[in-house]
């Protein structure tokens, strides 16, 4: 069972492994942009298949993180490597370890500086507490639509801190602000790990409040396994984090 921890708690060795894993995926794409287990191809999954503004937003991204985390582990041959999360509520600046020349965790398209801080009015504890108090899943996680690619209504978690952070980091020109290329910025993955952590927290606060309709539960999402072949997961399968092999600190 991997425990995803706050990126601020990682030691030097853990950060080095994460950088090595990301560098390996980047190198694969440099050698062959079409490599399905390379950095670009993995980012393109978000461009081509992501679920936004509907009730599959949270399970789709949870499954996306699941398969991506395994690619990172495989890249360095370390099954204990985990995807950390960026808690922008407690740490409103992009972590220092994600900046700097020749750093695989850096993205030069960011419009902010290492000292820029996210607004507490969008990601502060008062905002998060209000979102977590919501008991209706559709209000919290997104409105019902006919399919994962069909946009409807964003939930509070997506609409407020999620969208804000994308635009905070990417502005009008950076990768993070454009869904087609957002996942090319390494901070994307930690941002979504934090969104996933908050869903896990909400689920523990409000047991039984995730959707129970078969339409939602049986919806399958397709990603890429470590062999570079297609692999799928249903929304129902995302609900049991123990079966997925990870938890949050």
C-alpha positions as CSV (number, residue, x, y, z in Angstrom):
1,X,0.0,0.0,0.0
2,X,1.6,3.3,-1.2
3,X,1.0,6.3,1.0
4,X,0.8,9.5,-1.1
5,X,2.3,12.3,1.0
6,X,2.6,16.0,0.8
7,X,5.4,17.0,-1.6
8,X,6.8,19.2,1.1
9,X,7.5,16.2,3.3
10,X,9.6,14.3,0.7
11,X,13.3,13.8,1.5
12,X,16.1,14.3,-1.0
13,X,16.2,10.6,-2.1
14,X,12.4,10.6,-2.8
15,X,12.6,13.8,-4.8
16,X,15.5,12.3,-6.8
17,X,13.5,9.2,-7.7
18,X,10.5,11.3,-8.8
19,X,12.8,13.5,-11.0
20,X,14.4,10.4,-12.5
21,X,11.0,8.8,-13.3
22,X,9.8,12.0,-14.9
23,X,13.0,12.4,-16.8
24,X,12.7,8.9,-18.2
25,X,9.2,9.5,-19.5
26,X,10.3,12.8,-21.0
27,X,13.3,11.0,-22.7
28,X,10.9,8.4,-24.2
29,X,8.9,11.2,-25.8
30,X,12.1,12.9,-27.1
31,X,13.2,9.6,-28.8
32,X,9.7,8.9,-30.0
33,X,6.8,11.3,-29.6
34,X,4.3,8.5,-30.2
35,X,5.6,6.3,-27.5
36,X,2.5,5.4,-25.5
37,X,4.4,5.4,-22.2
38,X,6.2,8.6,-22.9
39,X,5.5,12.0,-21.3
40,X,3.7,13.5,-24.3
41,X,1.5,10.6,-25.0
42,X,0.4,10.5,-21.4
43,X,-0.4,14.2,-21.5
44,X,-2.4,13.7,-24.7
45,X,-4.7,11.3,-22.8
46,X,-6.0,14.3,-21.0
47,X,-6.4,16.2,-24.2
48,X,-8.3,13.4,-25.9
49,X,-10.3,11.8,-23.1
50,X,-10.6,13.9,-20.0
51,X,-13.9,14.2,-18.1
52,X,-14.7,17.8,-17.1
53,X,-17.8,19.6,-15.9
54,X,-19.7,16.4,-15.2
55,X,-20.0,13.7,-12.5
56,X,-17.2,11.6,-13.9
57,X,-14.6,14.3,-13.3
58,X,-13.3,12.8,-10.1
59,X,-13.3,9.1,-11.0
60,X,-11.7,9.7,-14.4
61,X,-8.8,11.7,-12.9
62,X,-8.4,9.2,-10.1
63,X,-7.9,6.4,-12.7
64,X,-5.6,8.6,-14.7
65,X,-3.4,9.2,-11.7
66,X,-3.4,5.4,-10.9
67,X,-2.0,4.4,-14.3
68,X,0.4,7.3,-14.4
69,X,1.8,6.4,-10.9
70,X,2.5,2.9,-12.2
71,X,4.4,4.3,-15.2
72,X,6.6,6.4,-12.8
73,X,7.3,3.3,-10.7
74,X,8.1,1.2,-13.8
75,X,10.4,3.9,-15.1
76,X,12.8,3.6,-12.2
77,X,12.0,0.0,-11.2
78,X,10.7,1.1,-7.8
79,X,7.3,0.0,-6.7
80,X,7.5,2.1,-3.6
81,X,7.6,5.4,-5.5
82,X,4.4,7.3,-5.0
83,X,2.8,10.4,-6.6
84,X,2.9,13.2,-4.0
85,X,0.3,15.9,-3.7
86,X,0.6,19.6,-3.6
87,X,-1.5,21.0,-0.8
88,X,-2.0,24.5,-2.2
89,X,-4.1,25.4,0.9
90,X,-1.2,25.0,3.3
91,X,1.5,25.7,0.7
92,X,0.1,28.3,-1.8
93,X,3.3,28.5,-3.9
94,X,4.4,25.9,-6.4
95,X,7.0,23.9,-4.5
96,X,10.6,25.0,-4.9
97,X,11.6,21.5,-6.1
98,X,9.5,22.1,-9.2
99,X,11.6,25.1,-10.4
100,X,15.0,25.5,-12.0
101,X,16.9,24.9,-15.2
102,X,17.7,21.3,-16.2
103,X,15.0,20.1,-13.7
104,X,12.6,17.6,-15.2
105,X,9.9,18.9,-12.8
106,X,10.1,22.4,-14.2
107,X,7.8,23.8,-16.9
108,X,9.0,27.0,-18.6
109,X,5.5,28.0,-19.7
110,X,4.3,28.9,-16.2
111,X,3.4,32.5,-15.9
112,X,4.1,32.7,-12.1
113,X,7.3,32.9,-10.2
114,X,8.5,30.7,-7.3
115,X,7.3,33.2,-4.8
116,X,3.8,33.7,-6.3
117,X,1.0,32.6,-4.0
118,X,-2.4,31.3,-4.7
119,X,-5.4,33.3,-3.4
120,X,-6.8,32.2,-0.1
121,X,-10.2,33.3,-1.5
122,X,-10.0,30.4,-3.9
123,X,-8.0,27.7,-2.1
124,X,-7.9,28.8,1.5
125,X,-9.1,26.5,4.4
126,X,-12.4,28.4,4.7
127,X,-13.2,27.6,1.1
128,X,-12.1,24.0,1.3
129,X,-14.1,23.5,4.5
130,X,-17.2,24.9,2.9
131,X,-16.8,22.5,-0.1
132,X,-16.2,19.5,2.2
133,X,-19.4,20.2,4.1
134,X,-21.5,19.7,0.9
135,X,-23.3,16.4,1.2
136,X,-24.7,16.2,-2.4
137,X,-22.3,14.6,-4.8
138,X,-23.4,16.4,-7.8
139,X,-23.0,19.7,-6.1
140,X,-19.6,18.6,-4.9
141,X,-18.3,16.6,-7.8
142,X,-20.2,17.5,-10.9
143,X,-23.6,17.2,-12.6
144,X,-24.9,14.2,-14.5
145,X,-24.4,14.0,-18.2
146,X,-24.7,11.4,-20.9
147,X,-20.9,10.7,-21.1
148,X,-17.5,11.6,-19.7
149,X,-16.8,13.9,-22.6
150,X,-20.1,15.7,-22.4
151,X,-19.9,18.9,-20.4
152,X,-22.6,19.9,-18.1
153,X,-22.2,21.4,-14.6
154,X,-18.9,21.6,-12.7
155,X,-18.9,20.6,-9.1
156,X,-17.7,22.9,-6.4
157,X,-14.3,21.2,-6.1
158,X,-13.7,21.5,-9.8
159,X,-15.1,24.9,-10.3
160,X,-13.3,26.6,-7.4
161,X,-9.9,25.4,-6.4
162,X,-9.3,23.1,-9.4
163,X,-10.0,25.6,-12.1
164,X,-8.4,28.4,-10.2
165,X,-5.0,26.6,-9.7
166,X,-4.8,25.7,-13.4
167,X,-5.2,29.4,-14.3
168,X,-3.0,30.6,-11.5
169,X,-0.1,28.5,-12.8
170,X,-0.7,28.8,-16.5
171,X,-2.3,32.2,-16.9
172,X,-3.4,32.8,-20.5
173,X,-0.5,31.2,-22.2
174,X,1.0,28.4,-20.0
175,X,0.5,24.7,-20.4
176,X,-1.5,24.4,-17.1
177,X,-4.3,26.7,-18.3
178,X,-5.0,24.6,-21.5
179,X,-6.6,21.2,-21.0
180,X,-4.9,20.0,-24.2
181,X,-1.4,20.4,-22.8
182,X,-2.0,20.9,-19.0
183,X,-0.6,17.4,-18.1
184,X,2.8,18.4,-19.7
185,X,3.5,20.5,-16.6
186,X,4.6,18.1,-13.9
187,X,2.8,20.1,-11.3
188,X,-0.5,19.0,-13.0
189,X,-0.1,15.6,-11.4
190,X,0.4,16.9,-7.9
191,X,-2.5,19.3,-8.3
192,X,-4.8,16.5,-9.3
193,X,-3.4,14.2,-6.5
194,X,-4.6,16.9,-4.1
195,X,-8.0,17.1,-5.7
196,X,-8.2,13.3,-5.4
197,X,-7.1,13.6,-1.7
198,X,-10.0,16.0,-1.1
199,X,-12.4,13.6,-2.7
200,X,-11.1,10.8,-0.5
201,X,-11.6,13.1,2.5
202,X,-15.2,14.0,1.4
203,X,-16.0,10.4,0.9
204,X,-14.9,9.6,4.5
205,X,-16.9,12.5,5.8
206,X,-20.1,11.5,3.9
207,X,-20.1,7.7,3.5
208,X,-22.5,6.4,0.9
209,X,-22.9,9.8,-0.9
210,X,-21.0,8.9,-4.1
211,X,-23.3,8.0,-7.0
212,X,-25.0,4.6,-6.9
213,X,-26.6,4.7,-10.4
214,X,-25.3,1.9,-12.7
215,X,-24.8,4.6,-15.4
216,X,-22.1,6.2,-13.3
217,X,-20.7,3.0,-11.7
218,X,-20.3,1.0,-14.9
219,X,-18.7,3.8,-17.0
220,X,-15.3,2.6,-18.1
221,X,-12.2,4.8,-18.8
222,X,-9.3,3.8,-21.0
223,X,-5.7,4.5,-20.2
224,X,-2.3,2.9,-20.8
225,X,-0.5,0.3,-18.7
226,X,3.2,-0.1,-18.2
227,X,3.4,-2.3,-21.3
228,X,2.1,0.5,-23.4
229,X,-1.2,-1.3,-24.1
230,X,-4.7,-0.1,-23.4
231,X,-6.1,-0.7,-19.9
232,X,-9.5,0.3,-18.5
233,X,-11.1,1.0,-15.1
234,X,-14.7,1.7,-14.2
235,X,-15.9,4.5,-12.0
236,X,-17.0,1.8,-9.5
237,X,-13.4,0.5,-9.3
238,X,-12.1,3.9,-8.4
239,X,-14.2,3.9,-5.2
240,X,-12.0,1.3,-3.3
241,X,-8.7,3.0,-2.7
242,X,-7.4,0.0,-0.8
243,X,-7.8,-2.1,-4.0
244,X,-6.0,0.5,-5.9
245,X,-3.1,0.2,-3.6
246,X,-2.7,3.6,-2.1
247,X,-3.9,6.0,0.6
248,X,-3.2,9.5,1.6
249,X,-1.1,10.6,4.6
